[in-house]
């Protein structure tokens, strides 16, 4: 049973990584971060698993924005933990090139380098 949950979670993270950046860039343009409302609309439009939205917030919000909303979420994680878990499940090359080119994912903890799967702030 646990293995099926892990497989489902991996599949959802891949969908998040593949579809969410494209939707955000298409709807709102390339930017350093998005608003919680923009992320919520994109997640709902794409019919992604909303229980994983905290990970999307960690990936697509600034650190300050994330910290200001995370306490009100049903499933909250620290910023670094949510980002690391997202990356642990997403295979190399899944995120669109727009994700890297936009600078999203950059934070006080470090920005993305050109090879997906690691960031300048250490191993995810």
C-alpha positions as CSV (number, residue, x, y, z in Angstrom):
1,X,0.0,0.0,0.0
2,X,2.8,2.4,0.9
3,X,4.5,1.8,-2.4
4,X,1.4,2.7,-4.4
5,X,1.1,6.0,-2.4
6,X,4.7,6.8,-3.2
7,X,4.2,6.0,-6.9
8,X,1.1,8.2,-7.0
9,X,2.9,11.0,-5.3
10,X,5.8,10.8,-7.8
11,X,3.4,10.9,-10.7
12,X,1.7,14.0,-9.2
13,X,5.0,15.8,-8.6
14,X,5.9,15.0,-12.2
15,X,2.6,16.5,-13.4
16,X,3.2,19.6,-11.2
17,X,6.7,20.0,-12.6
18,X,5.7,19.4,-16.2
19,X,2.4,21.3,-16.4
20,X,2.4,24.0,-13.7
21,X,5.3,26.2,-14.9
22,X,3.9,26.2,-18.4
23,X,0.5,27.2,-17.2
24,X,1.9,29.9,-14.9
25,X,4.1,31.4,-17.6
26,X,1.3,31.2,-20.2
27,X,-1.2,32.9,-17.9
28,X,1.0,35.4,-16.1
29,X,4.2,35.8,-18.0
30,X,7.8,35.1,-17.0
31,X,8.6,36.4,-13.5
32,X,10.6,35.7,-10.4
33,X,7.6,34.6,-8.4
34,X,3.8,34.3,-8.5
35,X,1.1,35.0,-6.1
36,X,-0.6,32.3,-4.0
37,X,-3.9,33.0,-5.9
38,X,-2.2,32.6,-9.3
39,X,-0.8,29.3,-8.1
40,X,-4.1,28.1,-6.8
41,X,-5.9,29.0,-10.0
42,X,-3.3,27.1,-12.1
43,X,-3.4,24.1,-9.8
44,X,-7.2,23.9,-10.0
45,X,-7.3,24.6,-13.7
46,X,-4.9,21.7,-14.3
47,X,-6.7,19.5,-11.8
48,X,-3.6,18.8,-9.9
49,X,-3.6,17.2,-6.4
50,X,-4.3,20.2,-4.1
51,X,-2.8,18.3,-1.1
52,X,0.6,19.0,-2.7
53,X,0.1,22.7,-3.2
54,X,2.5,23.6,-0.4
55,X,5.3,22.3,-2.6
56,X,4.1,24.5,-5.5
57,X,4.1,27.4,-3.1
58,X,7.7,26.6,-2.1
59,X,8.7,26.4,-5.8
60,X,6.9,29.4,-7.2
61,X,6.6,31.9,-4.3
62,X,9.3,34.1,-2.8
63,X,10.6,32.9,0.5
64,X,8.8,35.8,2.3
65,X,5.5,35.1,0.6
66,X,5.8,31.4,1.4
67,X,6.5,32.1,5.1
68,X,3.5,34.4,5.4
69,X,1.0,31.8,4.2
70,X,2.4,28.4,5.2
71,X,1.1,28.5,8.8
72,X,-2.5,28.7,7.5
73,X,-2.2,25.6,5.3
74,X,-3.6,22.2,6.4
75,X,-0.3,20.5,5.5
76,X,2.6,22.8,6.1
77,X,6.3,22.1,5.7
78,X,9.3,24.3,6.0
79,X,10.3,26.0,2.8
80,X,13.5,24.0,2.2
81,X,11.8,20.7,3.0
82,X,8.9,21.4,0.6
83,X,11.4,22.3,-2.2
84,X,13.6,19.3,-1.5
85,X,10.6,16.9,-1.5
86,X,9.4,18.3,-4.8
87,X,12.8,17.9,-6.4
88,X,13.3,14.4,-5.0
89,X,10.3,13.1,-6.9
90,X,10.8,15.1,-10.2
91,X,13.2,13.4,-12.7
92,X,15.8,15.5,-14.5
93,X,14.5,17.3,-17.5
94,X,10.9,17.4,-16.4
95,X,10.6,21.1,-15.7
96,X,10.2,23.2,-18.8
97,X,13.1,25.4,-19.9
98,X,11.0,28.4,-19.0
99,X,11.3,27.5,-15.4
100,X,15.1,27.7,-15.5
101,X,15.2,30.8,-17.7
102,X,12.8,32.8,-15.6
103,X,15.0,32.5,-12.5
104,X,12.1,30.9,-10.5
105,X,13.4,28.8,-7.8
106,X,15.9,31.3,-6.8
107,X,15.9,32.2,-3.1
108,X,18.1,33.1,-0.2
109,X,18.9,29.4,-0.1
110,X,20.3,29.5,-3.7
111,X,19.0,29.6,-7.2
112,X,18.8,26.9,-9.9
113,X,21.8,26.0,-11.9
114,X,21.5,24.9,-15.5
115,X,21.2,21.2,-14.6
116,X,17.8,20.3,-13.2
117,X,17.8,18.5,-9.9
118,X,20.2,20.6,-8.0
119,X,20.5,24.2,-6.9
120,X,23.2,26.5,-5.7
121,X,22.2,26.2,-2.1
122,X,23.2,22.5,-1.7
123,X,21.7,19.1,-2.4
124,X,17.9,19.0,-2.3
